[in-house]
Amino acid sequence: MADLTKAGTFSLGDRTVNRMGYGAMQLAGPGVFGPPKDRETALCVLREAVAAGIDHIDTSDFYGPHITNQLIREALHPYPESLVIVTKVGAVRGPDASWNPAQSPVELTRAVHDNLRNLDVDVLDVVNLRLWGTNGHGPAEGSIEDRFTTLADLQRQGLIRHLGLSNATSAQVAEARRIAEVVCVQNLYNLAHRQDDSLINELGRQGIAYVPFFPLGGFTPLQSDTLSRVAERLAATPMQVALAWLLARAPNILLIPGTSSVGHLRENLAAVELALTEDILSELEEIGTGQFRSLK
């Protein structure tokens, strides 16, 4: 079993967590909608993750919807004291599996209570406001004061310990920090998608965790000749190298790769064992300069 402490730790609010975590999105059915094909395997993945030392799980009640939170509760409740569960609000799923914004005060409040109920907790460890951006994809500038203030009010009521943002710009992070403390930012970032390089550095100086979603490319997995060559030399998989690169990129990066397979989970965790030399890191930099291609 991989020694997750090799990747180091970072603060997530008032907690310190291993930098290798787990994202629960893939535990739901196809398209992150409906129940998993194999419920027992999904439960096993969660239990294996915690047994391996993962103490940071990312989820949302709009995964399924409700499915991943209910699986987490069934597999892990009562939760270990060391476990930090981070959730997101700001969207709902339509009956056709569509992703729709849900960002009014009433909708955000309802989402917080849904998460509390389905996770069976009195207080949520961390809640990220998932901003909608441009048609739901990619950050877009604009004030988030009303939305973030709603969550800050729920925090003051004792329903939320810490707040974060997802799909946010640097300006939105600054605006949110004037309202309440921000402990993490969760944006799209990986070897090929490097738009947040400066934001990662900025957050690191502020002691704020950066949590890349789709660290392996998401629905279009990372694939590049350079990545494959490096992986072959290291006797690793390309995805392990991609995760190891993220761990090397900055100490405030927390990883949440997701999977519905115990075997794949173990492969992801083994990425903490990879040591990337300066020469390898320089070679991998090529991928962020246009040599990326999606695997359809």
Secondary structure, 3 states (H helix, E strand, C coil): CCCHHHHCEEEECCEEEECECEECHHHCCHHHECCCCCHHHHHHHHHHHHHCCCCEEECCCCCECCHHHHHHHHHHCCCCCCCEEEEEECEEECCCCCEEECCCHHHHHHHHHHHHHHHCCCCEEEEEEECCCECCECCCCCCCHHHHHHHHHHHHCCCEEEEEEECCCHHHHHHHHCCCCEEEEECECCCCCCCCHHHHHHHHHHCCEECCECCCCCCCCEECHHHHHHHHHCCCCHHHHHHHHHHHHCCCECECCECCCHHHHHHHHHHHHCCCCHHHHHHHHHHHHCCCEECC
